[in-house]
Amino acid sequence: MAYTVKKWGNDTQGVSDEIQVEDGKINLETDLQLVGRDYYGYGEAIAQNFVDLLENFAQGQPTTPILGQIWYDEPNGVFKFYDGNVWTPFSANIRTIVVQNSDGNTLHNLTVIYDSVGGNTVPICVFSADEEFTMDISPAHNPTVSFRTDWNGGDTTAPKNTIYKGLNLKDGMKMHGIATQAQYADLAELYASDAEYTPGTVLKIGGEAEVTQTSEALCMEVFGVVSSNPAYLMNSAMQGTSVPVALEGRVPVRVIGEVKKGQRLVASETPGVARGVTKFEHAEGDDWFRMVGRALEDKTTLGEGLVEAVVGAK
């Protein structure tokens, strides 16, 4: 005589559905094997059911799920539940994944926080304890292709796959909070430039774009210095060729000739390079608005080099 099992998968009026399990047969209306009375070999079916439940059906997406069923999506490393229509990830899943460096040898552990969007798992931020590195985009080395695709919007070119030490946010996301300190030491803003310039290059307003490198000694149009690592970057969404110009703070500056700590810097005849003011220029008090900044260290060589300087100070 068949027996009846109740399930609530399609309940609309507070009444459960029923599954009829016939004698001597296995019922496969769900993802478990429901064993009928007097079925020969029932032990194997029951054992398999136990394993499937322990694994949360990790062998693949269940084909006949019922309401409330939990599935471990093994390729993506996340738990999902069946809401009666679709598989929905548990919100804010946290997962540790291993990715390979583009050098083909080094492995990196990343902590990834996922969220559920439209029934899909989407990584929203990544934490790395390692120094900056670029991921190998080969699926053979990094099976978590969905992580890279979701993270980069399908773009697998550098620096999209670059992971920085610390917290990395998904493209397009912004972080809101109260800053109490910054690692770097200058305030910078992006300006349109007529070329790419190396950090420390002295700039003036002019040229085919907004800024260009200085080209004469004691340039009256001197504006700022190309920053290497700004503590705060304004106008960061600017498109096209641009450079971060340090407006306040301390920043490495390209300097030619000897410089004493505290000496004021002005544009030199070498394009984009500063020099120290001479004693004569200092005595004459020549237009201090020509000043690039003040050196914070000595430079004893005659050729070009980088000198830590404070800009925006007289």
Number of C-alpha atoms within 10 A of each C-alpha: 8 12 12 11 11 11 14 15 18 14 12 9 6 8 11 14 14 13 17 14 20 18 15 16 17 17 17 13 15 13 17 20 18 21 21 19 16 11 14 11 10 17 11 10 15 15 11 13 17 12 11 16 15 10 14 20 20 18 13 12 14 20 9 10 22 20 17 14 18 22 25 20 19 15 13 15 16 18 19 24 18 18 15 16 11 13 22 20 25 16 16 16 18 17 15 13 15 14 19 20 18 17 11 11 9 12 16 15 14 17 16 21 18 22 18 17 12 10 13 14 25 23 24 18 18 22 18 18 13 13 10 12 19 18 25 21 20 14 11 9 18 19 16 18 17 17 18 20 16 17 21 17 12 12 13 17 11 9 12 17 19 17 20 16 14 12 13 16 15 16 13 6 10 8 6 6 6 6 6 5 8 10 9 14 18 22 21 26 19 20 22 18 22 17 15 12 19 14 20 26 23 30 28 20 18 16 13 11 14 13 23 26 26 28 18 15 16 24 20 17 16 25 23 27 32 28 29 19 18 23 16 15 17 14 11 13 8 13 10 9 13 20 26 25 27 32 20 18 18 23 29 23 31 23 29 22 15 15 23 14 14 15 19 25 26 26 31 22 16 16 16 25 27 34 26 25 19 13 9 9 13 14 9 9 9 13 11 16 15 17 27 29 29 25 26 19 14 14 20 11 11 11 10 16 18 17 22 20 25 25 25 16 14 11
